[in-house]
Amino acid sequence: MNSGIGSVDAATDIIGDKWTPRLLRFFLDETTVRFCQLQDMTGDINPRTLSARLVKLEDQGIIVKRPTSPSRCEYELTEKGRDLLPILTQMHSWSAKYTEVI
């Protein structure tokens, strides 16, 4: 019996890499974020990697890019993206419960 494995695969394709959940967690506290904010908050992400992840999230309809000036923009979650927030919150809770702090 196929118990939704295809659905899990589809979700994993979107949020299953190292950086995407880390980036999306910043939307838990912020309505919009700028590229430089994401780069500062993650600390060690390569700008090229960050750009690629944002493009992927935009292509998947998870975020929308909004220009704020000719040289700046902000990213905001779409409804589809906001629906991921409870999953990220549960991932955080699970990690806090089962991950030993070093």
Backbone bond lengths (Angstrom), bond angles and torsions (degrees), N, CA, C in turn:
res aa  C-N    CA-C-N  psi(-1)  N-CA   C-N-CA  omega(-1)  CA-C   N-CA-C  phi
1 M - - - 1.454 - - 1.530 108.45 -
2 N 1.305 117.33 134.15 1.461 123.11 177.29 1.523 107.58 -88.20
3 S 1.313 116.14 107.83 1.466 120.70 -175.71 1.519 111.58 -97.02
4 G 1.324 116.86 48.14 1.450 120.25 176.42 1.510 113.98 84.28
5 I 1.331 117.98 19.06 1.461 120.65 -179.18 1.522 110.35 -59.29
6 G 1.313 118.20 -40.45 1.465 121.01 178.35 1.519 111.44 -58.70
7 S 1.335 116.14 -37.58 1.456 120.54 178.76 1.520 111.31 -67.21
8 V 1.329 116.59 -39.95 1.461 120.68 177.70 1.528 109.46 -65.39
9 D 1.314 116.15 -40.71 1.466 120.10 178.61 1.527 111.08 -61.53
10 A 1.324 116.40 -41.31 1.469 120.05 179.75 1.522 110.96 -63.59
11 A 1.318 117.12 -42.52 1.470 120.68 178.55 1.522 110.45 -66.73
12 T 1.325 116.93 -41.10 1.457 121.25 179.88 1.525 110.92 -63.99
13 D 1.327 117.05 -35.40 1.464 119.82 176.97 1.521 111.67 -60.43
14 I 1.327 116.60 -30.51 1.460 120.57 -178.27 1.529 111.61 -88.08
15 I 1.324 117.89 -48.36 1.469 119.75 -172.36 1.526 113.58 -113.94
16 G 1.330 117.79 12.47 1.450 120.18 -173.01 1.513 116.48 -87.45
17 D 1.317 119.50 -0.22 1.461 119.03 178.24 1.528 110.10 -89.40
18 K 1.296 115.85 175.47 1.470 121.60 -176.11 1.526 112.90 -63.15
19 W 1.319 117.71 -41.23 1.468 120.59 -168.61 1.522 115.84 -91.80
20 T 1.321 118.39 -31.07 1.462 119.78 -172.13 1.526 113.38 -59.56
21 P 1.335 120.73 -48.81 1.468 118.17 177.19 1.527 112.34 -62.51
22 R 1.327 116.43 -35.19 1.466 119.95 178.32 1.525 111.01 -64.05
23 L 1.313 116.78 -37.26 1.469 120.48 178.92 1.528 110.74 -72.73
24 L 1.311 116.00 -44.00 1.462 119.44 -176.85 1.522 112.87 -65.89
25 R 1.331 117.26 -27.75 1.470 119.08 -178.77 1.521 112.16 -62.28
26 F 1.342 117.65 -25.71 1.461 119.69 179.53 1.519 112.33 -68.73
27 F 1.328 116.50 -18.35 1.455 120.15 177.08 1.529 111.86 -80.23
28 L 1.323 117.28 -6.89 1.467 119.74 175.12 1.523 110.89 -65.19
29 D 1.336 115.92 -34.41 1.463 121.00 -177.01 1.524 113.98 -107.77
30 E 1.303 117.05 -15.73 1.466 121.45 -175.70 1.526 110.17 -121.91
31 T 1.320 116.48 139.47 1.455 120.36 175.76 1.521 110.42 -75.89
32 T 1.312 115.89 -43.48 1.456 121.55 177.67 1.522 109.05 -131.77
33 V 1.322 115.65 150.99 1.461 120.95 176.60 1.517 109.31 -138.69
34 R 1.309 115.13 150.53 1.464 121.69 177.50 1.524 109.32 -99.33
35 F 1.315 115.87 160.08 1.463 122.48 179.67 1.518 110.54 -52.94
36 C 1.328 116.54 -49.60 1.465 119.74 -177.08 1.524 111.55 -64.60
37 Q 1.341 118.35 -33.08 1.458 120.86 176.33 1.525 110.29 -64.44
38 L 1.322 116.07 -45.22 1.463 119.93 179.28 1.525 110.63 -61.68
39 Q 1.306 115.68 -41.74 1.458 119.91 179.42 1.529 110.45 -63.87
40 D 1.322 117.30 -43.89 1.466 121.34 178.85 1.531 111.86 -65.39
41 M 1.336 117.29 -41.70 1.459 121.01 -175.80 1.528 112.07 -71.13
42 T 1.331 117.11 -32.35 1.461 118.95 179.54 1.516 111.58 -82.32
43 G 1.320 116.70 -25.75 1.455 120.70 174.70 1.507 115.90 84.44
44 D 1.322 117.45 -57.21 1.458 118.01 -171.71 1.526 114.61 -122.49
45 I 1.317 117.68 22.02 1.463 119.10 178.29 1.526 110.11 -82.29
46 N 1.301 115.66 136.40 1.455 122.09 175.68 1.532 108.23 -69.66
47 P 1.336 118.84 136.20 1.465 120.65 -179.03 1.535 113.13 -55.88
48 R 1.308 116.71 -34.86 1.468 120.42 179.06 1.530 110.54 -67.01
49 T 1.317 116.03 -40.55 1.466 120.76 177.58 1.519 110.41 -65.90
50 L 1.321 116.71 -43.95 1.460 121.05 178.35 1.521 110.31 -59.20
51 S 1.300 116.25 -47.07 1.465 120.67 179.64 1.528 110.95 -59.96
52 A 1.319 116.98 -43.51 1.466 120.80 -179.78 1.526 111.20 -63.83
53 R 1.341 117.38 -41.82 1.462 120.36 179.36 1.522 111.18 -65.71
54 L 1.333 116.85 -40.58 1.465 119.86 179.12 1.520 111.07 -65.04
55 V 1.320 117.42 -40.37 1.466 121.07 177.62 1.529 109.79 -62.58
56 K 1.335 116.47 -43.96 1.471 120.38 179.03 1.523 110.87 -61.16
57 L 1.341 117.02 -44.91 1.462 120.44 179.05 1.523 111.72 -64.34
58 E 1.314 115.55 -36.51 1.465 119.96 177.31 1.536 110.08 -67.70
59 D 1.318 116.72 -44.29 1.474 121.26 178.89 1.528 111.72 -61.98
60 Q 1.334 116.33 -33.02 1.466 121.29 179.90 1.532 112.73 -82.52
61 G 1.333 117.07 -4.39 1.459 120.19 179.73 1.517 113.54 78.20
62 I 1.357 117.25 20.76 1.461 121.97 -179.70 1.530 110.58 -86.26
63 I 1.326 116.30 -37.02 1.468 121.95 178.34 1.515 108.91 -129.50
64 V 1.320 114.35 163.36 1.459 121.57 173.14 1.521 107.36 -127.90
65 K 1.302 115.58 140.67 1.469 122.43 -179.70 1.524 107.46 -98.57
66 R 1.338 115.88 125.17 1.469 120.80 -178.87 1.522 109.52 -121.52
67 P 1.328 117.05 121.51 1.480 119.48 176.34 1.520 110.29 -67.29
68 T 1.344 116.29 137.22 1.456 121.52 175.95 1.521 111.03 -111.25
69 S 1.319 115.96 -17.18 1.455 123.29 175.39 1.531 105.82 -162.13
70 P 1.322 118.29 174.55 1.472 118.54 179.79 1.538 114.13 -58.32
71 S 1.313 117.94 -26.64 1.461 119.50 -176.73 1.536 114.22 -115.83
72 R 1.320 117.75 2.96 1.466 120.64 -177.95 1.521 110.94 -131.68
73 C 1.326 113.49 154.54 1.464 119.00 175.27 1.521 109.16 -148.22
74 E 1.303 114.60 164.80 1.456 122.31 176.10 1.522 107.86 -124.03
75 Y 1.308 114.65 155.31 1.456 121.38 176.53 1.516 108.45 -113.73
76 E 1.301 115.19 139.47 1.465 121.45 -178.52 1.520 108.48 -136.59
77 L 1.318 116.98 144.47 1.453 120.76 177.15 1.521 110.62 -71.16
78 T 1.307 115.64 143.14 1.456 121.64 170.58 1.533 107.37 -85.96
79 E 1.296 117.35 179.59 1.466 120.35 175.50 1.527 109.58 -59.53
80 K 1.312 115.84 -41.65 1.469 120.93 177.90 1.532 110.34 -59.68
81 G 1.312 116.68 -41.13 1.453 121.37 178.44 1.519 112.50 -68.33
82 R 1.327 116.68 -41.42 1.468 120.31 178.59 1.524 111.29 -62.89
83 D 1.322 116.77 -29.64 1.461 120.16 177.36 1.528 112.43 -67.51
84 L 1.332 118.01 -15.85 1.460 122.04 176.00 1.532 112.80 -81.73
85 L 1.321 117.95 -19.85 1.460 120.88 -174.51 1.531 113.88 -58.44
86 P 1.336 119.87 -42.11 1.470 118.10 177.06 1.535 112.29 -62.06
87 I 1.316 117.22 -34.03 1.467 120.93 177.62 1.521 109.97 -64.77
88 L 1.331 116.78 -44.25 1.464 120.47 178.89 1.526 111.24 -64.93
89 T 1.314 116.93 -37.68 1.463 121.12 177.28 1.526 109.90 -63.99
90 Q 1.327 116.74 -41.60 1.465 119.95 178.38 1.527 110.98 -67.35
91 M 1.326 117.82 -37.69 1.467 120.95 176.45 1.527 109.77 -61.04
92 H 1.326 116.01 -41.82 1.472 120.28 178.28 1.530 110.41 -62.69
93 S 1.315 116.55 -46.12 1.467 120.44 -179.47 1.524 111.21 -62.24
94 W 1.317 116.61 -43.13 1.454 120.70 179.06 1.533 110.35 -62.27
95 S 1.328 116.40 -45.13 1.458 120.72 179.86 1.527 111.12 -62.69
96 A 1.322 116.54 -42.79 1.458 120.00 179.29 1.527 111.44 -62.87
97 K 1.305 116.62 -34.89 1.468 120.97 -178.12 1.529 112.19 -76.49
98 Y 1.331 116.78 -38.84 1.458 119.81 -170.23 1.528 115.87 -111.37
99 T 1.289 117.89 -4.74 1.451 119.99 -179.85 1.519 109.36 -101.56
100 E 1.295 115.02 125.33 1.461 120.48 178.86 1.528 109.88 -76.35
101 V 1.303 115.91 130.69 1.456 120.62 178.08 1.523 108.11 -80.15
102 I 1.330 115.00 131.26 1.472 119.96 -179.01 1.499 110.21 -94.44
